[in-house]
Amino acid sequence: MALNTFSNGLRLVCVPRTDKKVACVVLHIAGGTQSEKSNQSGISDYLTRIMLMGTKQHPNKDSLASFAKSNGIVLTPHNSKESITISALCPKENIEKAIALLSEIAFNTNFSLENGEKVRKQLLSQVEILSENAQFIINRIVNSTLYYRTGLANPKTGTKLTVARFRAFDAKDFLDRVFTPRNTIISVVGDVNQDEIYDIVKVHFFDKMKDNDTEYKKLKYVSAIDDFEGACKGRIKRLNQTRISVVFPTVSFKDKQKYLIEIVAPIILNNLKLSLSNQNYYFDTKIKTKYYSNNGNIEFEIMVDYDFAEEHLYNFVEALSKDIKNRAISSEEFETEKRYYVTNFINKYDNVVENALISAKHIALTKQTFSENTERLKIEMLTNKDANKLIKQILDFNKMVVVYLGHDIDIDRDDLIKGLK
């Protein structure tokens, strides 16, 4: 892997993969929902959709899609909390066309009133559907609690109120603010020559940016949220099963200990199920993790018969304390899960799209190039002792966030954690 930084701050990361017949180019722009103001929630998702609606050369969605398809290029948006990202998967011989097409999209998006209105209606429809989705509602409450008054609390799709006000020129203004050299990374993975890719990116990106006199500043990511205090919140909604999320702040994307959480998650889930297996009602539990530049969280998503929601929550928190926090994971079970995790890790980043995405993200968030071998070494060096220590740190019940959606239940946070310490 090689990293080039142009004189204006634009970065190019190139990962030669001579064994691949396809290549991938990623346009990664720091921004995403974390850069939105409260009154423009959803604007980055709105922008990303418009960017694939047409350009000056390909003025509508169909003509853009047709051109991409005729050259074997698969365009995919990957908008997230911290970035606006578009990938272009292509045959290795069309890598220059893929870079040129991403450049055309980045610099010459067709911000017509018609395109803006089409995307606005699509987004409003999606917001309407999600407004009835139980897990989406819970996630909004969780994020607004954990990341209060920061862009990380913003829902990706925005709200009915904010999206209803969007127009194409709003998206253009947002792009002009975030699409700057220092916020932009071009990531290329495939059977390519680094020097040739450098020259192509120089023509299609650097040369188009260098004459702009604007003093480009790099966007700052949401700072680490320290001294977080737990909370307990609920919303009444008629459902057959009550939805509950039990959430704890964790390490950030930059921290190698994130791998520990991913390795032990199956062990934690299995131990929870064993601990609660004698209950005579229906329930289900999933574990979800999120990692941002300076923050992160682990979430236990619970679905339980509403008649037993309160009882199960108390049993669940007790199980977290007794059978997870205070039960040591053995070396044997940790090593078993670690070997399985490494196999999936290798398989995931053998994919050129995933490799290109992580290469850009890694540079953006850690300021270092991504090396699969280096990351694998970090994983291999982790032990069950590291895992047990981290679990005790993460499961701090004073920082626990509990959110429920369903029939009204009587939850007292102090009662939940009483006697657990």
C-alpha positions in Angstrom: 0.0 0.0 0.0 1.3 3.5 -0.9 -0.1 6.9 0.3 0.5 10.1 -1.7 -0.5 13.5 -0.4 -0.8 16.2 -3.0 0.3 19.8 -2.3 -3.2 20.9 -1.6 -3.9 18.1 1.0 -5.7 15.7 -1.3 -4.8 12.1 -0.5 -4.4 9.1 -2.7 -4.0 5.6 -1.3 -3.2 2.8 -3.8 -3.3 -0.9 -2.9 -1.8 -3.1 -5.7 -3.6 -6.5 -6.0 -2.1 -8.3 -9.0 -4.3 -11.3 -8.3 -7.5 -9.4 -9.0 -9.4 -9.1 -12.3 -11.6 -6.3 -11.0 -10.6 -3.1 -9.4 -12.3 -0.6 -7.1 -12.0 3.2 -6.8 -13.5 5.0 -3.8 -14.3 8.6 -3.5 -14.2 9.3 0.3 -15.3 12.8 1.6 -15.2 13.5 5.3 -18.6 14.8 6.3 -21.6 12.6 6.6 -24.3 13.2 9.3 -21.7 14.3 11.8 -21.2 17.5 9.8 -24.9 18.4 9.6 -26.6 21.1 11.6 -29.7 20.2 13.4 -31.9 22.0 10.9 -30.3 20.1 7.9 -30.5 16.6 9.3 -30.4 14.1 6.4 -28.7 16.5 3.9 -25.7 14.3 3.4 -27.9 11.4 2.4 -29.9 13.7 0.2 -26.7 14.9 -1.4 -25.3 11.4 -2.0 -28.5 10.4 -3.8 -28.5 13.5 -6.0 -24.9 12.8 -6.9 -26.1 9.6 -8.7 -29.0 11.3 -10.4 -26.9 12.7 -13.3 -24.0 15.1 -14.3 -23.3 17.6 -17.0 -22.1 14.9 -19.4 -24.8 12.4 -18.3 -27.7 14.7 -17.3 -30.1 12.2 -15.7 -30.0 9.0 -13.7 -30.7 6.7 -16.6 -27.9 8.1 -18.8 -25.4 8.0 -15.9 -26.3 4.5 -15.1 -26.2 3.5 -18.8 -22.7 4.9 -19.2 -21.5 3.2 -16.1 -23.0 -0.1 -17.1 -21.6 0.1 -20.6 -18.1 0.3 -19.1 -18.7 -2.4 -16.5 -18.7 0.1 -13.7 -20.9 -0.6 -10.6 -21.5 2.6 -8.6 -22.5 2.3 -5.0 -23.1 5.0 -2.3 -21.9 4.3 1.2 -23.1 7.4 3.1 -22.3 7.2 6.9 -22.1 9.2 10.1 -18.6 10.4 9.2 -18.3 10.3 5.4 -19.9 10.6 2.0 -18.5 7.8 0.0 -19.1 6.4 -3.5 -17.4 3.3 -4.8 -16.8 2.3 -8.4 -16.2 -1.4 -9.0 -14.9 -2.1 -12.5 -12.8 -4.4 -14.8 -9.1 -3.6 -14.1 -8.7 -2.3 -17.7 -11.3 0.4 -17.0 -9.8 1.9 -13.9 -9.1 5.3 -15.5 -12.7 5.5 -16.7 -13.9 4.7 -13.2 -11.7 7.5 -11.8 -12.9 9.9 -14.5 -16.5 9.0 -13.8 -16.2 9.7 -10.1 -14.5 13.0 -10.9 -17.4 13.9 -13.2 -19.9 13.1 -10.4 -17.9 15.0 -7.8 -17.3 18.2 -9.8 -20.3 18.2 -12.2 -23.3 16.8 -10.5 -26.6 18.0 -12.1 -28.2 19.9 -9.2 -31.3 20.6 -11.2 -34.6 21.4 -9.4 -36.1 18.3 -11.0 -33.4 16.0 -9.6 -33.7 17.6 -6.2 -37.4 17.2 -6.1 -37.3 13.5 -7.2 -34.7 12.7 -4.5 -36.6 14.7 -1.9 -39.8 12.7 -2.5 -37.9 9.4 -2.4 -36.3 10.4 0.9 -39.6 11.6 2.4 -41.1 8.3 1.5 -38.3 6.4 3.2 -38.5 8.7 6.3 -42.3 7.9 6.5 -41.6 4.2 6.4 -38.9 4.3 9.0 -41.0 6.4 11.3 -43.0 3.2 12.0 -40.0 1.0 12.3 -39.5 0.0 15.9 -35.7 -0.5 15.8 -35.3 2.8 13.9 -37.2 4.7 16.6 -35.1 3.1 19.4 -31.9 3.9 17.5 -32.9 7.5 17.3 -33.5 7.7 21.1 -30.2 5.8 21.8 -28.1 8.1 19.5 -29.7 11.3 20.8 -28.9 10.1 24.4 -25.3 8.9 23.8 -24.3 11.7 21.4 -26.5 14.5 22.6 -26.1 17.8 20.6 -23.6 16.4 18.2 -23.9 15.3 14.6 -23.6 11.7 15.6 -27.1 11.9 17.0 -28.6 12.9 13.6 -30.6 10.2 11.8 -29.0 9.3 8.4 -32.3 9.9 6.5 -33.2 13.1 8.4 -36.7 13.9 9.6 -39.9 14.8 7.9 -39.5 18.4 8.9 -35.9 18.8 7.6 -36.3 16.8 4.4 -39.4 18.6 3.4 -37.4 21.8 3.2 -34.5 20.4 1.1 -33.9 21.7 -2.4 -31.1 20.9 -4.8 -29.1 24.1 -4.0 -29.0 23.0 -0.3 -27.2 19.8 -1.4 -24.8 21.8 -3.5 -24.0 24.2 -0.7 -23.3 21.2 1.6 -21.0 19.6 -1.0 -19.1 22.9 -1.5 -18.5 23.0 2.3 -17.3 19.4 2.7 -15.7 18.5 -0.6 -12.3 20.1 -0.1 -8.8 18.6 -0.8 -8.0 18.0 2.8 -11.3 16.2 3.4 -11.0 14.0 0.3 -9.3 10.6 -0.1 -9.2 8.6 -3.4 -8.7 4.9 -2.6 -7.8 2.5 -5.4 -7.4 -1.3 -5.1 -6.6 -3.7 -7.9 -4.0 -4.8 -10.4 -2.7 -1.2 -10.9 0.5 0.8 -11.1 0.9 3.4 -8.4 2.6 5.9 -10.6 0.1 5.6 -13.3 -2.8 6.0 -10.9 -1.1 9.1 -9.4 -1.0 10.8 -12.8 -4.7 9.9 -13.5 -5.9 11.2 -10.1 -3.8 14.4 -10.6 -5.6 15.1 -13.9 -9.1 14.3 -12.7 -9.0 15.6 -9.1 -5.9 17.6 -8.1 -5.8 19.8 -11.2 -9.5 20.6 -10.8 -9.0 21.7 -7.2 -5.6 23.4 -7.2 -6.7 26.7 -8.7 -9.4 27.3 -6.1 -8.2 30.1 -3.8 -10.3 29.0 -0.9 -8.4 28.2 2.3 -9.5 24.6 2.8 -9.8 23.4 6.4 -10.1 19.9 7.4 -13.3 18.9 9.1 -13.0 17.9 12.8 -14.7 14.7 13.9 -16.9 14.6 17.0 -14.7 14.7 20.1 -14.7 11.9 22.6 -17.7 12.2 24.9 -16.3 11.9 28.5 -18.0 11.7 31.9 -21.1 10.1 30.3 -24.0 9.4 32.7 -26.5 6.6 32.0 -30.1 7.1 31.3 -33.4 5.3 31.1 -36.0 6.3 28.5 -39.1 4.8 27.0 -41.8 5.4 24.4 -45.2 3.8 24.4 -46.2 2.1 21.2 -48.7 -0.8 20.7 -46.5 -3.8 19.7 -46.8 -7.6 20.2 -43.3 -7.7 21.6 -41.6 -4.9 23.5 -38.3 -3.7 22.1 -35.5 -2.9 24.6 -32.0 -1.6 23.9 -29.3 -1.8 26.6 -26.3 0.3 25.5 -22.8 1.1 26.8 -20.2 3.4 25.5 -17.1 1.6 24.2 -13.8 2.2 22.4 -13.4 4.1 19.2 -12.5 3.0 15.7 -8.9 4.0 16.4 -8.5 1.5 19.2 -7.3 -2.0 18.5 -9.5 -3.2 21.4 -12.5 -2.9 19.1 -11.4 -6.3 17.8 -11.7 -7.7 21.3 -15.4 -6.8 21.3 -16.0 -8.4 18.0 -14.3 -11.6 19.0 -16.1 -12.0 22.3 -19.5 -10.9 21.1 -20.6 -14.5 20.2 -19.4 -15.7 23.6 -21.3 -12.9 25.4 -24.4 -13.7 23.5 -24.2 -17.4 24.1 -23.6 -16.9 27.9 -26.6 -14.5 28.1 -28.9 -17.1 26.4 -27.7 -19.8 28.8 -28.2 -17.6 31.8 -31.7 -16.7 30.8 -32.7 -20.1 29.3 -35.1 -21.0 32.1 -37.5 -18.2 31.4 -41.0 -19.4 30.2 -41.6 -16.5 27.8 -40.4 -15.6 24.4 -37.3 -13.3 24.1 -34.5 -12.7 21.6 -31.2 -10.9 21.9 -28.8 -9.5 19.4 -25.5 -7.6 19.8 -24.7 -4.6 17.6 -21.5 -2.4 17.7 -20.7 1.0 16.3 -17.3 2.6 16.1 -16.6 6.3 15.2 -13.4 8.3 15.1 -13.5 9.1 18.8 -16.5 7.3 20.2 -18.2 3.9 20.1 -21.0 1.8 21.6 -22.2 -1.7 22.1 -25.9 -2.3 22.0 -27.9 -5.3 23.2 -31.1 -5.4 21.1 -33.8 -7.3 23.0 -37.3 -8.4 21.9 -39.6 -9.8 24.5 -43.3 -10.6 25.1 -44.7 -7.3 26.4 -46.3 -9.0 29.5 -42.8 -10.0 30.7 -40.8 -6.9 29.5 -40.1 -5.5 33.0 -39.3 -8.8 34.5 -36.9 -9.7 31.6 -35.1 -6.4 31.8 -34.2 -6.9 35.4 -33.2 -10.5 34.7 -31.1 -9.3 31.7 -29.2 -6.7 33.6 -28.5 -9.1 36.4 -27.2 -11.7 33.9 -24.9 -9.0 32.4 -23.4 -8.4 35.8 -23.3 -12.0 37.1 -22.6 -14.1 34.0 -20.8 -11.6 31.7 -19.0 -8.9 33.7 -18.1 -11.2 36.6 -17.5 -14.4 34.7 -14.0 -14.8 33.1 -13.8 -15.9 29.5 -11.4 -18.8 29.2 -8.3 -18.9 27.0 -9.7 -21.8 25.1 -13.1 -20.2 24.1 -11.4 -16.9 23.3 -8.8 -18.5 21.0 -11.6 -20.5 19.3 -13.6 -17.4 18.5 -10.4 -15.5 17.5 -9.5 -18.0 14.9 -13.0 -17.9 13.5 -12.9 -14.1 13.5 -9.5 -14.0 11.7 -10.9 -16.2 8.9 -13.8 -13.8 8.4 -11.5 -10.8 8.6 -9.2 -12.2 5.8 -12.2 -13.1 3.7 -13.8 -9.7 4.1 -10.8 -7.6 3.0 -10.0 -10.0 0.2 -12.9 -8.2 -1.5 -11.6 -5.2 -3.5 -14.6 -3.0 -2.6 -14.2 -3.6 1.2 -10.5 -3.2 0.9 -10.8 0.2 -0.9 -13.4 1.4 1.6 -11.4 0.4 4.7 -8.2 1.9 3.2 -9.9 5.3 2.8 -11.6 5.1 6.2 -8.5 4.1 8.0 -6.5 7.0 6.7 -9.3 9.4 7.4 -9.8 8.4 11.0 -6.3 7.2 12.1 -4.1 9.1 9.7 -2.3 5.8 8.9 -2.5 3.4 6.0 -4.4 0.2 6.5 -2.4 -3.0 6.4 -4.2 -6.2 6.6 -1.1 -8.0 7.9 -0.6 -5.4 10.6 -4.2 -5.5 11.7 -4.1 -9.3 11.8 -1.0 -9.2 14.0 -2.9 -6.9 16.4 -5.7 -9.4 16.5 -3.3 -12.4 17.0 -1.7 -10.6 20.0 -5.0 -10.2 21.8 -5.7 -12.5 24.7 -8.6 -13.6 26.9 -7.0 -11.5 29.7 -7.3 -8.4 27.5 -10.9 -9.3 26.8 -11.9 -9.9 30.5 -10.3 -6.6 31.4 -12.1 -4.7 28.7 -15.5 -6.2 29.5 -15.2 -5.1 33.1 -14.5 -1.5 31.9 -17.3 -1.4 29.3 -20.0 -2.8 31.5 -20.1 0.2 33.7 -23.7 0.3 34.8 -23.4 3.9 35.8 -23.1 4.6 32.1 -25.8 2.2 30.9 -28.5 3.5 28.6 -31.8 1.7 28.6 -34.4 2.5 26.0 -37.7 0.7 25.5 -40.5 0.8 23.0 -43.8 -0.9 23.6 -46.4 -1.1 26.3 -45.7 1.1 29.3 -43.4 -0.6 31.8 -42.2 0.6 35.2 -38.4 1.0 35.0 -36.3 2.6 37.7 -32.7 2.9 36.7 -31.5 2.9 40.3 -33.4 -0.3 41.0 -31.9 -1.9 37.9 -28.3 -1.4 39.1 -28.9 -1.8 42.8 -26.7 -4.5 44.2 -24.8 -5.1 41.0 -21.6 -3.5 42.0 
